[in-house]
Amino acid sequence: MPKTKLLILSAVIVVLALAAVYVIFIYLENSSNDSDGDNLKPRLDVLRKEVKEDIKEYRMLKRLKHRDIVLKKENFTQISDYQKYVTPDNSVVQSYITDNNINFAGDAYAKAIDWIWVSDLTLHNRYEHWLFPISFITVTPNDFDNPVPGNMVSDCEEHAYTLVSLLEVIGVSKDNVRVVIGKVEFEGETGGHAWVQLYEEGEWFELEATSGPYWDDDENKLIESNGFSYNYFKTRPYPVEEYWAFFNDKYFYNPDNGKKSENLPDHWLTTE
């Protein structure tokens, strides 16, 4: 066989071999992706079941009681009205950071789950008293209706506003922390709730400040709880049904009507 034909034949064989390798690679990659897709739902189902069990253990349903009194979707049509409750520049908030040696986000969350959740029914006889972080920190421990005198007490909104304020003080960018208001499902029942989201490594994850101790209106006593760990919802789905509002003292976004602040970071338009 002439040398030129031999070279051409060899080149054709090499090309065909490379093509075959490429086809096999694509097939294996697609097979792997299909397998991951098939396994994704079972993994999520397991995680959702785990979350439901832990929510029941912490008796999170108690934190939804009486929330239908004031926490409603329509209240947050104008989210900007609520931005004033996040106050990182307040001197009392800043002193709280120093007094409690809070240096990192995990430290702030650890303090937050020590705060005691108490319903508006107990604190305010059904009427919402908006409490700024300064009031939450300095006034509620000595409030006449406080069932646990000497302790910071209030409901989910004040927990969320204060935690976001603390996180901003220690240096978390306003781009990457926000109060979330929405409808959640705890133990098979839904209701309005407030919590916090942090943005790390390209994803939002939840901090549930009210998962610590709470005052049980039915049993008329304080119930202790360790609460969810800082990283808990980094790997587990939060039981949210609807998002009503996202905000801090700089940004706001309403996913229902599309209203948002100027220069809103793109990742604020996502929930994950």
One Martini backbone bead per residue (centre of mass of N, CA, C, O) as a GRO file, in nm:
protein
  272
    1MET     BB    1   0.096   0.036   0.024
    2PRO     BB    2   0.092   0.341   0.000
    3LYS     BB    3   0.193   0.587   0.213
    4THR     BB    4  -0.044   0.786   0.177
    5LYS     BB    5  -0.278   0.584   0.231
    6LEU     BB    6  -0.181   0.500   0.514
    7LEU     BB    7  -0.214   0.780   0.644
    8ILE     BB    8  -0.514   0.815   0.587
    9LEU     BB    9  -0.611   0.561   0.735
   10SER     BB   10  -0.499   0.636   1.011
   11ALA     BB   11  -0.659   0.899   1.043
   12VAL     BB   12  -0.940   0.773   1.027
   13ILE     BB   13  -0.910   0.587   1.272
   14VAL     BB   14  -0.860   0.810   1.479
   15VAL     BB   15  -1.122   0.964   1.437
   16LEU     BB   16  -1.313   0.726   1.502
   17ALA     BB   17  -1.205   0.678   1.786
   18LEU     BB   18  -1.269   0.960   1.901
   19ALA     BB   19  -1.571   0.949   1.843
   20ALA     BB   20  -1.630   0.703   2.019
   21VAL     BB   21  -1.535   0.827   2.284
   22TYR     BB   22  -1.733   1.065   2.283
   23VAL     BB   23  -1.996   0.903   2.280
   24ILE     BB   24  -1.943   0.751   2.544
   25PHE     BB   25  -1.917   1.000   2.725
   26ILE     BB   26  -2.198   1.118   2.676
   27TYR     BB   27  -2.355   0.871   2.772
   28LEU     BB   28  -2.242   0.862   3.062
   29GLU     BB   29  -2.325   1.149   3.142
   30ASN     BB   30  -2.631   1.116   3.095
   31SER     BB   31  -2.665   0.877   3.283
   32SER     BB   32  -2.576   1.029   3.534
   33ASN     BB   33  -2.790   1.256   3.522
   34ASP     BB   34  -3.033   1.069   3.532
   35SER     BB   35  -2.961   0.945   3.804
   36ASP     BB   36  -2.967   1.208   3.964
   37GLY     BB   37  -3.263   1.273   3.901
   38ASP     BB   38  -3.379   1.011   4.024
   39ASN     BB   39  -3.242   1.076   4.321
   40LEU     BB   40  -3.341   1.359   4.409
   41LYS     BB   41  -3.627   1.309   4.524
   42PRO     BB   42  -3.558   1.109   4.751
   43ARG     BB   43  -3.369   1.305   4.900
   44LEU     BB   44  -3.579   1.529   4.949
   45ASP     BB   45  -3.781   1.354   5.104
   46VAL     BB   46  -3.592   1.295   5.340
   47LEU     BB   47  -3.542   1.591   5.424
   48ARG     BB   48  -3.837   1.672   5.470
   49LYS     BB   49  -3.887   1.465   5.692
   50GLU     BB   50  -3.673   1.572   5.884
   51VAL     BB   51  -3.790   1.854   5.917
   52LYS     BB   52  -4.068   1.770   6.026
   53GLU     BB   53  -3.958   1.630   6.280
   54ASP     BB   54  -3.810   1.882   6.400
   55ILE     BB   55  -4.054   2.070   6.411
   56LYS     BB   56  -4.205   1.892   6.609
   57GLU     BB   57  -3.993   1.887   6.835
   58TYR     BB   58  -3.997   2.219   6.855
   59ARG     BB   59  -4.290   2.322   6.822
   60MET     BB   60  -4.347   2.538   6.580
   61LEU     BB   61  -4.655   2.580   6.580
   62LYS     BB   62  -4.662   2.784   6.820
   63ARG     BB   63  -4.547   3.029   6.633
   64LEU     BB   64  -4.840   3.057   6.473
   65LYS     BB   65  -4.999   3.159   6.685
   66HIS     BB   66  -5.184   3.447   6.602
   67ARG     BB   67  -5.068   3.544   6.314
   68ASP     BB   68  -5.350   3.626   6.174
   69ILE     BB   69  -5.389   3.907   6.303
   70VAL     BB   70  -5.126   4.065   6.135
   71LEU     BB   71  -4.988   3.847   5.943
   72LYS     BB   72  -5.014   3.958   5.613
   73LYS     BB   73  -4.980   3.990   5.284
   74GLU     BB   74  -5.114   4.282   5.246
   75ASN     BB   75  -4.915   4.436   5.444
   76PHE     BB   76  -4.664   4.404   5.204
   77THR     BB   77  -4.701   4.597   4.960
   78GLN     BB   78  -4.529   4.813   5.142
   79ILE     BB   79  -4.222   4.744   5.240
   80SER     BB   80  -4.081   5.017   5.308
   81ASP     BB   81  -4.233   5.048   5.588
   82TYR     BB   82  -4.031   4.811   5.726
   83GLN     BB   83  -3.726   4.905   5.714
   84LYS     BB   84  -3.707   5.064   5.996
   85TYR     BB   85  -3.664   4.784   6.173
   86VAL     BB   86  -3.376   4.805   6.058
   87THR     BB   87  -3.094   4.891   6.304
   88PRO     BB   88  -2.755   4.906   6.285
   89ASP     BB   89  -2.706   5.221   6.390
   90ASN     BB   90  -2.778   5.157   6.665
   91SER     BB   91  -2.632   5.177   6.976
   92VAL     BB   92  -2.767   4.934   7.115
   93VAL     BB   93  -2.698   4.725   6.903
   94GLN     BB   94  -2.390   4.768   6.918
   95SER     BB   95  -2.364   4.701   7.223
   96TYR     BB   96  -2.467   4.412   7.206
   97ILE     BB   97  -2.225   4.308   7.055
   98THR     BB   98  -2.010   4.374   7.269
   99ASP     BB   99  -2.144   4.243   7.529
  100ASN     BB  100  -2.162   3.946   7.354
  101ASN     BB  101  -1.928   3.878   7.165
  102ILE     BB  102  -1.991   3.949   6.852
  103ASN     BB  103  -1.827   3.834   6.533
  104PHE     BB  104  -2.029   3.628   6.404
  105ALA     BB  105  -2.296   3.484   6.265
  106GLY     BB  106  -2.308   3.248   6.469
  107ASP     BB  107  -2.323   3.430   6.720
  108ALA     BB  108  -2.587   3.575   6.655
  109TYR     BB  109  -2.763   3.320   6.639
  110ALA     BB  110  -2.707   3.213   6.925
  111LYS     BB  111  -2.856   3.452   7.057
  112ALA     BB  112  -3.132   3.432   6.913
  113ILE     BB  113  -3.201   3.134   7.040
  114ASP     BB  114  -3.239   3.276   7.334
  115TRP     BB  115  -3.475   3.400   7.261
  116ILE     BB  116  -3.818   3.471   7.339
  117TRP     BB  117  -4.116   3.352   7.245
  118VAL     BB  118  -4.406   3.575   7.224
  119SER     BB  119  -4.714   3.651   7.200
  120ASP     BB  120  -4.945   3.898   7.140
  121LEU     BB  121  -5.156   3.798   7.335
  122THR     BB  122  -4.967   3.831   7.585
  123LEU     BB  123  -4.829   4.119   7.536
  124HIS     BB  124  -5.101   4.280   7.368
  125ASN     BB  125  -5.388   4.172   7.345
  126ARG     BB  126  -5.368   4.131   7.005
  127TYR     BB  127  -5.185   4.384   6.972
  128GLU     BB  128  -4.964   4.528   6.773
  129HIS     BB  129  -4.623   4.602   6.871
  130TRP     BB  130  -4.388   4.763   6.735
  131LEU     BB  131  -4.046   4.646   6.757
  132PHE     BB  132  -3.761   4.757   6.797
  133PRO     BB  133  -3.457   4.657   6.882
  134ILE     BB  134  -3.435   4.851   7.125
  135SER     BB  135  -3.693   4.739   7.263
  136PHE     BB  136  -3.625   4.442   7.271
  137ILE     BB  137  -3.364   4.484   7.448
  138THR     BB  138  -3.474   4.713   7.680
  139VAL     BB  139  -3.795   4.664   7.734
  140THR     BB  140  -3.903   4.363   7.749
  141PRO     BB  141  -3.770   4.264   8.020
  142ASN     BB  142  -3.981   4.498   8.175
  143ASP     BB  143  -4.244   4.417   8.093
  144PHE     BB  144  -4.549   4.374   8.234
  145ASP     BB  145  -4.628   4.116   8.025
  146ASN     BB  146  -4.387   3.953   8.098
  147PRO     BB  147  -4.350   3.606   8.170
  148VAL     BB  148  -4.010   3.657   8.154
  149PRO     BB  149  -3.840   3.824   8.342
  150GLY     BB  150  -3.533   3.961   8.199
  151ASN     BB  151  -3.624   3.889   7.907
  152MET     BB  152  -3.621   3.860   7.578
  153VAL     BB  153  -3.938   3.941   7.414
  154SER     BB  154  -4.110   3.802   7.122
  155ASP     BB  155  -4.167   3.778   6.798
  156CYS     BB  156  -4.070   3.711   6.477
  157GLU     BB  157  -4.012   3.996   6.374
  158GLU     BB  158  -3.811   4.094   6.594
  159HIS     BB  159  -3.611   3.872   6.553
  160ALA     BB  160  -3.544   3.942   6.257
  161TYR     BB  161  -3.465   4.241   6.277
  162THR     BB  162  -3.237   4.199   6.487
  163LEU     BB  163  -3.061   3.994   6.340
  164VAL     BB  164  -3.002   4.166   6.091
  165SER     BB  165  -2.872   4.397   6.244
  166LEU     BB  166  -2.637   4.235   6.365
  167LEU     BB  167  -2.515   4.132   6.098
  168GLU     BB  168  -2.445   4.412   5.988
  169VAL     BB  169  -2.257   4.509   6.214
  170ILE     BB  170  -2.038   4.263   6.164
  171GLY     BB  171  -2.036   4.278   5.814
  172VAL     BB  172  -2.275   4.203   5.665
  173SER     BB  173  -2.400   4.243   5.376
  174LYS     BB  174  -2.684   4.384   5.245
  175ASP     BB  175  -2.682   4.184   4.999
  176ASN     BB  176  -2.672   3.907   5.223
  177VAL     BB  177  -2.933   4.012   5.393
  178ARG     BB  178  -3.272   3.912   5.517
  179VAL     BB  179  -3.595   3.955   5.547
  180VAL     BB  180  -3.869   3.719   5.582
  181ILE     BB  181  -4.199   3.697   5.442
  182GLY     BB  182  -4.450   3.432   5.506
  183LYS     BB  183  -4.565   3.112   5.425
  184VAL     BB  184  -4.593   2.833   5.641
  185GLU     BB  185  -4.520   2.485   5.740
  186PHE     BB  186  -4.640   2.349   6.054
  187GLU     BB  187  -4.758   2.055   6.117
  188GLY     BB  188  -4.982   2.102   5.869
  189GLU     BB  189  -4.973   2.414   5.916
  190THR     BB  190  -5.055   2.749   5.827
  191GLY     BB  191  -4.862   3.068   5.826
  192GLY     BB  192  -4.738   3.350   5.932
  193HIS     BB  193  -4.388   3.461   5.886
  194ALA     BB  194  -4.053   3.524   6.025
  195TRP     BB  195  -3.721   3.550   5.880
  196VAL     BB  196  -3.387   3.450   5.773
  197GLN     BB  197  -3.142   3.539   5.517
  198LEU     BB  198  -2.847   3.401   5.370
  199TYR     BB  199  -2.560   3.472   5.154
  200GLU     BB  200  -2.376   3.181   5.041
  201GLU     BB  201  -2.215   3.047   4.788
  202GLY     BB  202  -2.473   3.124   4.591
  203GLU     BB  203  -2.679   3.099   4.850
  204TRP     BB  204  -2.967   3.064   5.022
  205PHE     BB  205  -3.032   3.067   5.383
  206GLU     BB  206  -3.174   2.977   5.688
  207LEU     BB  207  -3.283   3.155   5.990
  208GLU     BB  208  -3.435   3.032   6.303
  209ALA     BB  209  -3.490   3.223   6.579
  210THR     BB  210  -3.772   3.080   6.698
  211SER     BB  211  -3.644   2.781   6.787
  212GLY     BB  212  -3.638   2.839   7.063
  213PRO     BB  213  -3.770   2.953   7.319
  214TYR     BB  214  -4.113   2.943   7.464
  215TRP     BB  215  -4.441   3.059   7.517
  216ASP     BB  216  -4.712   2.876   7.643
  217ASP     BB  217  -5.043   2.954   7.637
  218ASP     BB  218  -5.174   2.677   7.713
  219GLU     BB  219  -4.959   2.605   7.961
  220ASN     BB  220  -4.829   2.853   8.100
  221LYS     BB  221  -4.516   2.821   7.985
  222LEU     BB  222  -4.187   2.751   7.959
  223ILE     BB  223  -4.011   2.637   7.665
  224GLU     BB  224  -3.749   2.457   7.589
  225SER     BB  225  -3.492   2.524   7.324
  226ASN     BB  226  -3.221   2.489   7.096
  227GLY     BB  227  -3.261   2.470   6.808
  228PHE     BB  228  -3.138   2.539   6.519
  229SER     BB  229  -2.878   2.528   6.345
  230TYR     BB  230  -2.695   2.727   6.147
  231ASN     BB  231  -2.667   2.488   5.904
  232TYR     BB  232  -2.933   2.338   5.857
  233PHE     BB  233  -3.051   2.504   5.584
  234LYS     BB  234  -2.818   2.434   5.380
  235THR     BB  235  -2.938   2.110   5.339
  236ARG     BB  236  -3.242   2.209   5.382
  237PRO     BB  237  -3.576   2.251   5.343
  238TYR     BB  238  -3.784   2.503   5.374
  239PRO     BB  239  -4.136   2.538   5.485
  240VAL     BB  240  -4.240   2.704   5.230
  241GLU     BB  241  -4.520   2.849   5.047
  242GLU     BB  242  -4.474   3.174   5.068
  243TYR     BB  243  -4.364   3.483   4.936
  244TRP     BB  244  -4.396   3.833   5.043
  245ALA     BB  245  -4.102   3.933   5.163
  246PHE     BB  246  -3.804   4.144   5.114
  247PHE     BB  247  -3.568   4.287   5.365
  248ASN     BB  248  -3.401   4.588   5.455
  249ASP     BB  249  -3.257   4.904   5.498
  250LYS     BB  250  -3.202   4.905   5.164
  251TYR     BB  251  -3.385   4.665   5.068
  252PHE     BB  252  -3.657   4.554   4.837
  253TYR     BB  253  -3.904   4.275   4.778
  254ASN     BB  254  -4.193   4.185   4.574
  255PRO     BB  255  -4.299   3.885   4.428
  256ASP     BB  256  -4.598   3.964   4.354
  257ASN     BB  257  -4.565   4.285   4.228
  258GLY     BB  258  -4.241   4.365   4.178
  259LYS     BB  259  -4.146   4.539   4.391
  260LYS     BB  260  -3.845   4.755   4.412
  261SER     BB  261  -3.546   4.854   4.460
  262GLU     BB  262  -3.282   5.013   4.385
  263ASN     BB  263  -3.019   4.821   4.298
  264LEU     BB  264  -3.092   4.534   4.299
  265PRO     BB  265  -2.978   4.244   4.348
  266ASP     BB  266  -3.013   3.969   4.159
  267HIS     BB  267  -3.027   3.753   4.404
  268TRP     BB  268  -3.306   3.871   4.516
  269LEU     BB  269  -3.483   3.710   4.290
  270THR     BB  270  -3.414   3.476   4.475
  271THR     BB  271  -3.447   3.177   4.708
  272GLU     BB  272  -3.157   2.989   4.648
   0.00000   0.00000   0.00000
